[in-house]
Amino acid sequence: MVDALDRAHKALRPGGLLIDVRPSGRHVPRLERDGRVVARVVARDLGRYRSADAAVRGPVAAGSLRPVQAGRFWFRHSFPDRAALLAWLAQRDDWAIDPHAVPAGTRTLRRAVEFAHYRRT
């Protein structure tokens, strides 16, 4: 994230818009069934989220990027069965879930995605 942000910042002309969109480390993903929360995912290592936040804070503090707009939306990942969800989570280093908390059948993982628009000064 740090290198990509640095390259994007250098490529922007004054007045250009940088759009930062990434999964949120501040909002815990939820496992849903029929729109109801059936389990919560727990954080394991959120270091990369903190690093990305710090990378953006640098140019903002220096005055070379000015925040314009920010927000979040919820994104849903649907999994055909319990095994597919557990396999996906096993590949992640940032989130985990107790396998016994995951009921059988189709499940949806709902996670927050944050976005921010910055204007180059």
DSSP file (Angstrom, degrees, kcal/mol; ACC not computed):
  #  RESIDUE AA STRUCTURE BP1 BP2  ACC     N-H-->O    O-->H-N    N-H-->O    O-->H-N    TCO  KAPPA ALPHA  PHI   PSI    X-CA   Y-CA   Z-CA
    1    1 A M     >        0   0    0      0, 0.0     4,-2.8     0, 0.0     5,-0.2   0.000 360.0 360.0 360.0 -41.5    0.0    0.0    0.0
    2    2 A V  H  >  +     0   0    0      2,-0.2     4,-2.2     1,-0.2     5,-0.1   0.934 360.0  42.8 -63.1 -47.5    2.8    2.4    0.9
    3    3 A D  H  > S+     0   0    0      2,-0.2     4,-2.5     1,-0.2    -1,-0.2   0.913 115.2  49.6 -65.0 -42.8    4.6    2.1   -2.4
    4    4 A A  H  > S+     0   0    0      1,-0.2     4,-2.5     2,-0.2     5,-0.2   0.905 111.7  48.8 -63.9 -41.0    1.4    2.2   -4.4
    5    5 A L  H  X S+     0   0    0     -4,-2.8     4,-2.7     2,-0.2    -1,-0.2   0.913 110.5  50.9 -65.0 -42.0    0.2    5.3   -2.6
    6    6 A D  H  X S+     0   0    0     -4,-2.2     4,-2.1    -5,-0.2    -2,-0.2   0.924 112.7  45.7 -61.8 -44.8    3.6    7.0   -3.2
    7    7 A R  H  X S+     0   0    0     -4,-2.5     4,-1.6     2,-0.2    -2,-0.2   0.908 114.2  47.9 -65.9 -41.6    3.5    6.2   -6.9
    8    8 A A  H  X S+     0   0    0     -4,-2.5     4,-1.2     1,-0.2    -2,-0.2   0.910 110.8  51.7 -65.0 -41.5   -0.1    7.3   -7.3
    9    9 A H  H  < S+     0   0    0     -4,-2.7     3,-0.5     1,-0.2    -2,-0.2   0.909 110.2  48.6 -62.2 -42.6    0.6   10.5   -5.4
   10   10 A K  H  < S+     0   0    0     -4,-2.1    -1,-0.2     1,-0.2    -2,-0.2   0.819 109.9  52.8 -66.9 -30.8    3.6   11.3   -7.7
   11   11 A A  H  < S+     0   0    0     -4,-1.6    -1,-0.2    -5,-0.2     2,-0.2   0.702  90.3  96.6 -78.8 -19.1    1.5   10.7  -10.8
   12   12 A L     <  -     0   0    0     -4,-1.2     3,-0.1    -3,-0.5     6,-0.0  -0.499  68.3-139.5 -75.5 136.5   -1.3   13.0   -9.7
   13   13 A R    >   -     0   0    0     -2,-0.2     3,-2.7     1,-0.1   107,-0.3  -0.526  44.8 -76.5 -81.0 159.5   -1.3   16.6  -11.0
   14   14 A P  T 3  S+     0   0    0      0, 0.0   107,-0.2     0, 0.0    -1,-0.1  -0.386 126.9  23.9 -55.6 132.6   -2.2   19.4   -8.6
   15   15 A G  T 3  S+     0   0    0    105,-3.0   106,-0.1     1,-0.3    -3,-0.0   0.275  94.6 136.8  90.1  -9.8   -6.0   19.3   -8.2
   16   16 A G    <   -     0   0    0     -3,-2.7   104,-2.9   103,-0.1     2,-0.5  -0.275  52.9-121.3 -69.4 157.7   -6.1   15.6   -9.2
   17   17 A L  E     -A  119   0A   0    102,-0.2     2,-0.5    -3,-0.1   102,-0.2  -0.882  17.9-162.7-109.1 127.6   -8.2   13.1   -7.3
   18   18 A L  E     -A  118   0A   0    100,-3.3   100,-2.9    -2,-0.5     2,-0.6  -0.933   8.4-159.5-105.5 127.7   -6.9   10.1   -5.4
   19   19 A I  E     -A  117   0A   0     -2,-0.5     2,-0.6    98,-0.2    98,-0.2  -0.945   3.1-165.5-112.9 119.9   -9.5    7.4   -4.5
   20   20 A D  E     +A  116   0A   0     96,-3.0    96,-2.0    -2,-0.6     2,-0.4  -0.919  13.4 170.3-106.6 116.8   -8.6    5.0   -1.8
   21   21 A V  E     +A  115   0A   0     -2,-0.6    94,-0.2    94,-0.2    -2,-0.0  -0.991  14.5 137.6-130.5 123.6  -10.9    1.9   -1.5
   22   22 A R  E     -A  114   0A   0     92,-2.3    92,-2.6    -2,-0.4    -2,-0.0  -0.992  55.9 -78.3-160.2 158.3  -10.0   -1.0    0.7
   23   23 A P  E     -A  113   0A   0      0, 0.0     2,-0.3     0, 0.0    90,-0.3  -0.289  54.3-113.2 -58.8 145.4  -11.5   -3.5    3.2
   24   24 A S        -     0   0    0     88,-2.8    88,-0.2     1,-0.1    25,-0.1  -0.636  24.5-171.4 -85.1 135.2  -12.0   -2.0    6.6
   25   25 A G  S    S+     0   0    0     -2,-0.3    -1,-0.1     1,-0.1    25,-0.1   0.482  85.4  64.5 -94.7  -7.1  -10.0   -3.1    9.6
   26   26 A R  S    S+     0   0    0      1,-0.1     2,-0.6    23,-0.1    -1,-0.1   0.698  94.8  59.9 -88.6 -21.5  -12.2   -1.1   11.9
   27   27 A H  S    S-     0   0    0     85,-0.1    85,-0.5     0, 0.0    -1,-0.1  -0.941  83.9-129.9-116.7 119.8  -15.5   -3.0   11.3
   28   28 A V        -     0   0    0     -2,-0.6    14,-0.1    83,-0.1    -3,-0.1  -0.452  25.5-117.4 -70.8 129.6  -15.6   -6.7   12.2
   29   29 A P        -     0   0    0      0, 0.0    12,-1.8     0, 0.0     2,-0.4  -0.272  29.9-148.7 -61.7 154.2  -17.0   -8.9    9.4
   30   30 A R  E     -CB  40 110A   0     80,-2.6    80,-3.3    10,-0.2     2,-0.6  -0.953   9.6-134.2-128.4 145.9  -20.2  -10.8   10.2
   31   31 A L  E     -CB  39 109A   0      8,-3.0     7,-3.3    -2,-0.4     8,-1.4  -0.887  32.7-170.6 -99.3 125.4  -21.4  -14.2    9.1
   32   32 A E  E     -CB  37 108A   0     76,-3.5    76,-2.1    -2,-0.6     2,-0.4  -0.825  21.9-169.6-119.9 154.3  -25.1  -14.0    8.0
   33   33 A R  E >  S-C   36   0A   0      3,-2.4     3,-1.8    -2,-0.3    74,-0.1  -0.953  84.8 -13.3-139.1 121.7  -27.9  -16.4    7.2
   34   34 A D  T 3  S-     0   0    0     -2,-0.4     3,-0.1     1,-0.3    73,-0.0   0.855 130.1 -54.1  54.5  38.1  -31.1  -15.0    5.7
   35   35 A G  T 3  S+     0   0    0      1,-0.2     2,-0.4    73,-0.0    -1,-0.3   0.437 115.5 112.4  80.9  -0.6  -30.0  -11.4    6.8
   36   36 A R  E <  S-C   33   0A   0     -3,-1.8    -3,-2.4     2,-0.0     2,-0.4  -0.875  73.3-114.6-107.9 139.7  -29.4  -12.4   10.4
   37   37 A V  E     +C   32   0A   0     -2,-0.4    -5,-0.3    -5,-0.2     3,-0.1  -0.567  37.6 168.4 -71.6 124.8  -26.0  -12.5   12.1
   38   38 A V  E     +     0   0A   0     -7,-3.3     2,-0.3    -2,-0.4    -6,-0.2   0.553  64.4   4.3-113.5 -15.0  -25.1  -16.1   13.0
   39   39 A A  E     -C   31   0A   0     -8,-1.4    -8,-3.0    63,-0.1     2,-0.4  -0.975  63.1-131.5-164.3 155.7  -21.4  -15.7   13.9
   40   40 A R  E     -C   30   0A   0     -2,-0.3    58,-0.3   -10,-0.2     2,-0.3  -0.910  18.6-133.0-115.0 143.2  -18.7  -13.0   14.2
   41   41 A V        -     0   0    0    -12,-1.8     2,-0.3    -2,-0.4    56,-0.2  -0.671  22.7-139.1 -88.5 147.0  -15.3  -13.2   12.7
   42   42 A V  E     -E   96   0B   0     54,-3.2    54,-2.4    -2,-0.3     2,-0.2  -0.844  16.3-111.7-111.5 148.1  -12.4  -12.3   15.0
   43   43 A A  E     +E   95   0B   0     -2,-0.3    52,-0.2    52,-0.2     3,-0.1  -0.522  33.4 170.7 -74.9 139.0   -9.3  -10.2   14.1
   44   44 A R  S    S-     0   0    0     50,-2.7     2,-0.4    -2,-0.2    50,-0.2   0.738  72.7  -2.0-109.8 -55.2   -6.0  -12.0   14.0
   45   45 A D        +     0   0    0     49,-0.4     3,-0.3    48,-0.2    -1,-0.2  -0.892  54.1 170.4-144.9 109.0   -3.5   -9.5   12.6
   46   46 A L     >  +     0   0    0     -2,-0.4     4,-2.0     1,-0.2     3,-0.4   0.089  44.0 117.4-105.2  22.0   -4.6   -6.1   11.4
   47   47 A G  H  > S+     0   0    0      1,-0.2     4,-2.4     2,-0.2    -1,-0.2   0.871  73.4  52.0 -57.9 -41.0   -1.1   -4.7   10.9
   48   48 A R  H  > S+     0   0    0     -3,-0.3     4,-2.0     2,-0.2    -1,-0.2   0.841 107.8  52.6 -69.3 -30.3   -1.5   -4.1    7.2
   49   49 A Y  H  > S+     0   0    0     -3,-0.4     4,-2.2     2,-0.2    -1,-0.2   0.924 111.3  46.6 -67.3 -43.5   -4.7   -2.1    7.8
   50   50 A R  H  X S+     0   0    0     -4,-2.0     4,-2.4     1,-0.2    -2,-0.2   0.890 111.4  52.1 -64.8 -38.7   -2.9    0.1   10.3
   51   51 A S  H  X S+     0   0    0     -4,-2.4     4,-2.3     2,-0.2    -1,-0.2   0.902 109.5  49.0 -63.6 -41.4    0.0    0.5    7.9
   52   52 A A  H  X S+     0   0    0     -4,-2.0     4,-1.6     2,-0.2    -2,-0.2   0.908 111.0  50.0 -65.7 -41.6   -2.3    1.6    5.1
   53   53 A D  H  X S+     0   0    0     -4,-2.2     4,-2.0     1,-0.2    -2,-0.2   0.922 112.4  47.5 -61.1 -44.0   -4.0    4.1    7.4
   54   54 A A  H  X S+     0   0    0     -4,-2.4     4,-1.5     1,-0.2    -2,-0.2   0.868 106.6  57.7 -65.8 -36.7   -0.6    5.5    8.4
   55   55 A A  H  < S+     0   0    0     -4,-2.3    -1,-0.2     1,-0.2    -2,-0.2   0.876 110.4  43.3 -62.9 -37.1    0.5    5.7    4.8
   56   56 A V  H  X S+     0   0    0     -4,-1.6     4,-1.5     1,-0.2    -1,-0.2   0.866 107.3  60.0 -75.9 -37.0   -2.4    8.0    3.9
   57   57 A R  H  X S+     0   0    0     -4,-2.0     4,-2.9     1,-0.2     5,-0.2   0.831  96.2  64.8 -61.0 -31.9   -2.1   10.1    7.1
   58   58 A G  H  X S+     0   0    0     -4,-1.5     4,-2.2     1,-0.2    -1,-0.2   0.968 106.1  37.5 -58.4 -60.6    1.5   11.1    6.1
   59   59 A P  H  >>S+     0   0    0      0, 0.0     5,-1.7     0, 0.0     6,-1.5   0.818 117.1  53.8 -63.4 -29.4    0.6   13.1    2.9
   60   60 A V  H ><5S+     0   0    0     -4,-1.5     3,-0.8     4,-0.2    -2,-0.2   0.942 110.6  45.5 -68.1 -45.7   -2.5   14.5    4.5
   61   61 A A  H 3<5S+     0   0    0     -4,-2.9    -1,-0.2     1,-0.2    -3,-0.2   0.852 111.4  53.4 -64.3 -34.4   -0.5   15.8    7.5
   62   62 A A  H 3<5S-     0   0    0     -4,-2.2    -1,-0.2    -5,-0.2    -2,-0.2   0.633 113.9-120.7 -75.8 -13.0    2.1   17.2    5.1
   63   63 A G  T <<5S+     0   0    0     -3,-0.8    -3,-0.2    -4,-0.6    -2,-0.1   0.534  84.5 111.8  87.9   6.4   -0.6   19.0    3.3
   64   64 A S  S   <S+     0   0    0     -5,-1.7    57,-1.9    -6,-0.2     2,-0.4   0.674  79.2  42.1 -87.8 -16.2    0.0   17.4   -0.1
   65   65 A L  E    S-D  120   0A   0     -6,-1.5    -2,-0.3    55,-0.2    55,-0.2  -0.997  71.1-160.7-126.7 136.1   -3.4   15.6    0.0
   66   66 A R  E     -D  119   0A   0     53,-2.6    53,-2.9    -2,-0.4     2,-0.1  -0.968  24.0-120.3-116.8 124.0   -6.6   17.1    1.2
   67   67 A P  E     +D  118   0A   0      0, 0.0    51,-0.2     0, 0.0     3,-0.1  -0.391  35.1 169.9 -62.6 135.7   -9.5   14.9    2.3
   68   68 A V  E     -     0   0A   0     49,-3.2     2,-0.3     1,-0.4    50,-0.2   0.745  61.4  -9.4-112.4 -45.8  -12.6   15.5    0.2
   69   69 A Q  E     +D  117   0A   0     48,-1.2    48,-3.3     2,-0.0    -1,-0.4  -0.989  58.4 178.9-156.6 148.7  -15.1   12.7    1.0
   70   70 A A  E     +D  116   0A   0     -2,-0.3     2,-0.3    46,-0.3    46,-0.2  -0.986  16.3 126.5-151.2 157.9  -15.0    9.5    3.0
   71   71 A G  E     -D  115   0A   0     44,-2.3    44,-2.6    -2,-0.3     2,-0.3  -0.970  36.4-115.2 178.9-166.3  -17.4    6.7    3.9
   72   72 A R  E     -D  114   0A   0     -2,-0.3     2,-0.3    42,-0.3    42,-0.2  -0.983  13.0-165.4-150.9 160.1  -18.0    3.0    3.9
   73   73 A F  E     -D  113   0A   0     40,-2.3    40,-3.1    -2,-0.3     2,-0.5  -0.951  28.1-110.1-141.2 162.2  -20.3    0.4    2.4
   74   74 A W  E     -D  112   0A   0     -2,-0.3     2,-0.4    38,-0.2    38,-0.2  -0.815  27.2-162.8 -99.7 133.2  -20.9   -3.3    3.2
   75   75 A F  E     -D  111   0A   0     36,-3.4    36,-2.9    -2,-0.5     2,-0.5  -0.910   7.8-146.8-114.1 140.2  -19.8   -5.9    0.7
   76   76 A R  E     -D  110   0A   0     -2,-0.4     2,-0.5    34,-0.2    34,-0.2  -0.925   8.9-166.4-114.7 130.6  -21.2   -9.5    0.8
   77   77 A H  E     -D  109   0A   0     32,-2.8    32,-3.2    -2,-0.5     2,-0.4  -0.962  15.5-155.8-106.1 122.2  -19.3  -12.7   -0.1
   78   78 A S  E     -D  108   0A   0     -2,-0.5    30,-0.2    30,-0.2    28,-0.0  -0.847   5.6-163.8-101.8 138.4  -21.6  -15.6   -0.5
   79   79 A F  E     -D  107   0A   0     28,-2.9    28,-1.6    -2,-0.4     3,-0.0  -0.962  20.2-138.4-121.0 136.1  -20.3  -19.2   -0.1
   80   80 A P  S    S-     0   0    0      0, 0.0     2,-0.3     0, 0.0    -1,-0.1   0.773  81.8  -4.3 -67.1 -25.3  -22.2  -22.2   -1.3
   81   81 A D  S  > S-     0   0    0     25,-0.1     4,-1.7    26,-0.1     5,-0.1  -0.956  77.7 -91.7-158.2 174.3  -21.4  -24.2    1.9
   82   82 A R  H  > S+     0   0    0     -2,-0.3     4,-2.6     1,-0.2     5,-0.2   0.879 118.9  56.2 -60.2 -42.5  -19.6  -24.3    5.2
   83   83 A A  H  > S+     0   0    0      1,-0.2     4,-2.4     2,-0.2    -1,-0.2   0.889 105.6  51.0 -61.6 -40.7  -16.5  -25.9    3.7
   84   84 A A  H  > S+     0   0    0      2,-0.2     4,-2.1     1,-0.2    -1,-0.2   0.906 111.5  47.7 -65.1 -41.2  -16.0  -23.1    1.1
   85   85 A L  H  X S+     0   0    0     -4,-1.7     4,-2.5     2,-0.2    -2,-0.2   0.940 113.1  47.3 -63.7 -47.6  -16.3  -20.4    3.7
   86   86 A L  H  X S+     0   0    0     -4,-2.6     4,-2.0     1,-0.2    -2,-0.2   0.867 110.9  52.2 -64.4 -35.8  -13.8  -22.2    6.1
   87   87 A A  H  X S+     0   0    0     -4,-2.4     4,-0.9    -5,-0.2    -1,-0.2   0.906 110.4  48.3 -65.3 -41.2  -11.4  -22.7    3.2
   88   88 A W  H >< S+     0   0    0     -4,-2.1     3,-0.8     1,-0.2     4,-0.3   0.933 113.2  47.0 -64.3 -45.8  -11.5  -19.0    2.2
   89   89 A L  H >< S+     0   0    0     -4,-2.5     3,-1.3     1,-0.2    -1,-0.2   0.832 103.8  62.5 -65.9 -31.9  -10.9  -18.0    5.9
   90   90 A A  H 3< S+     0   0    0     -4,-2.0    -1,-0.2     1,-0.3    -2,-0.2   0.777 101.0  53.6 -64.2 -25.3   -8.0  -20.4    6.2
   91   91 A Q  T << S+     0   0    0     -4,-0.9    -1,-0.3    -3,-0.8     2,-0.3   0.558  94.3  91.0 -84.1  -8.5   -6.2  -18.5    3.5
   92   92 A R    <   -     0   0    0     -3,-1.3    -3,-0.0    -4,-0.3     0, 0.0  -0.619  52.4-169.4 -90.7 144.8   -6.6  -15.2    5.4
   93   93 A D  S    S+     0   0    0     -2,-0.3   -48,-0.2   -48,-0.1    -1,-0.1   0.425  84.9  53.6-106.3  -1.5   -4.0  -13.9    7.8
   94   94 A D  S    S+     0   0    0    -50,-0.2   -50,-2.7     1,-0.2   -49,-0.4   0.732 107.8  35.8-105.3 -26.5   -6.3  -11.0    9.1
   95   95 A W  E     +E   43   0B   0    -52,-0.2     2,-0.3    -6,-0.2   -52,-0.2  -0.936  57.1 177.2-131.6 151.7   -9.5  -12.7   10.2
   96   96 A A  E     -E   42   0B   0    -54,-2.4   -54,-3.2    -2,-0.3     2,-0.3  -0.945   8.2-161.4-145.0 165.0  -10.5  -16.0   11.8
   97   97 A I        -     0   0    0     -2,-0.3   -56,-0.1   -56,-0.2     5,-0.1  -0.993  33.2-105.0-147.9 148.1  -13.6  -17.8   13.0
   98   98 A D    >   -     0   0    0    -58,-0.3     3,-2.1    -2,-0.3     4,-0.4  -0.650  30.0-144.3 -70.9 116.7  -14.4  -20.7   15.3
   99   99 A P  G >  S+     0   0    0      0, 0.0     3,-1.0     0, 0.0    -1,-0.2   0.791  98.2  59.9 -56.5 -28.5  -15.3  -23.5   12.8
  100  100 A H  G 3  S+     0   0    0      1,-0.2    -2,-0.1    -3,-0.0     0, 0.0   0.690  96.7  61.2 -74.0 -16.8  -17.9  -24.8   15.3
  101  101 A A  G <  S+     0   0    0     -3,-2.1    -1,-0.2   -61,-0.1    -3,-0.0   0.571  85.8  89.7 -83.5  -8.7  -19.7  -21.5   15.1
  102  102 A V  S <  S-     0   0    0     -3,-1.0   -63,-0.1    -4,-0.4    -1,-0.0  -0.794  70.5-148.7 -95.3 110.9  -20.3  -21.9   11.4
  103  103 A P        -     0   0    0      0, 0.0    -2,-0.1     0, 0.0   -65,-0.0  -0.324  27.7 -95.3 -71.5 160.5  -23.6  -23.7   10.7
  104  104 A A  S    S+     0   0    0    -23,-0.1     2,-0.1   -22,-0.1   -23,-0.1  -0.267  82.2  43.5 -70.0 161.0  -23.9  -25.9    7.6
  105  105 A G  S    S-     0   0    0      2,-0.1     2,-0.2   -72,-0.0   -26,-0.1  -0.404 100.9 -16.6 101.0-175.7  -25.4  -24.5    4.4
  106  106 A T        -     0   0    0     -2,-0.1     2,-0.3   -25,-0.1   -25,-0.1  -0.438  65.3-178.5 -68.1 133.3  -25.1  -21.4    2.4
  107  107 A R  E     - D   0  79A   0    -28,-1.6   -28,-2.9    -2,-0.2     2,-0.4  -0.950  18.5-146.5-134.3 153.1  -23.6  -18.5    4.3
  108  108 A T  E     -BD  32  78A   0    -76,-2.1   -76,-3.5    -2,-0.3     2,-0.6  -0.984   6.8-150.8-122.7 129.1  -22.8  -14.9    3.5
  109  109 A L  E     -BD  31  77A   0    -32,-3.2   -32,-2.8    -2,-0.4     2,-0.6  -0.883  13.9-160.6 -97.3 120.7  -19.8  -13.0    4.9
  110  110 A R  E     +BD  30  76A   0    -80,-3.3   -80,-2.6    -2,-0.6     2,-0.3  -0.902  16.8 170.9-106.0 122.3  -20.6   -9.3    5.2
  111  111 A R  E     - D   0  75A   0    -36,-2.9   -36,-3.4    -2,-0.6     2,-0.3  -0.960  31.1-113.2-134.2 152.2  -17.6   -7.0    5.5
  112  112 A A  E     - D   0  74A   0    -85,-0.5   -88,-2.8    -2,-0.3     2,-0.5  -0.577  20.6-161.9 -84.5 141.1  -17.1   -3.3    5.4
  113  113 A V  E     -AD  23  73A   0    -40,-3.1   -40,-2.3   -90,-0.3     2,-0.3  -0.994  11.1-152.9-120.5 126.5  -15.2   -1.5    2.6
  114  114 A E  E     -AD  22  72A   0    -92,-2.6   -92,-2.3    -2,-0.5     2,-0.3  -0.736  11.4-172.4 -98.8 147.3  -14.0    2.0    3.3
  115  115 A F  E     -AD  21  71A   0    -44,-2.6   -44,-2.3    -2,-0.3     2,-0.3  -0.980   5.7-179.9-135.8 152.4  -13.4    4.6    0.7
  116  116 A A  E     -AD  20  70A   0    -96,-2.0   -96,-3.0    -2,-0.3     2,-0.5  -0.986  15.8-148.2-149.6 141.5  -11.9    8.1    0.8
  117  117 A H  E     -AD  19  69A   0    -48,-3.3   -49,-3.2    -2,-0.3   -48,-1.2  -0.937  17.6-173.1-110.0 132.6  -11.3   10.7   -1.9
  118  118 A Y  E     -AD  18  67A   0   -100,-2.9  -100,-3.3    -2,-0.5     2,-0.5  -0.976  14.2-145.1-126.5 140.3   -8.3   13.0   -1.6
  119  119 A R  E     -AD  17  66A   0    -53,-2.9   -53,-2.6    -2,-0.4     2,-0.4  -0.887  21.4-125.1-104.0 132.1   -7.4   16.1   -3.7
  120  120 A R  E       D   0  65A   0   -104,-2.9  -105,-3.0    -2,-0.5   -55,-0.2  -0.616 360.0 360.0 -75.4 131.2   -3.8   16.8   -4.5
  121  121 A T              0   0    0    -57,-1.9    -1,-0.1    -2,-0.4   -56,-0.1   0.430 360.0 360.0 -91.5 360.0   -2.8   20.3   -3.5
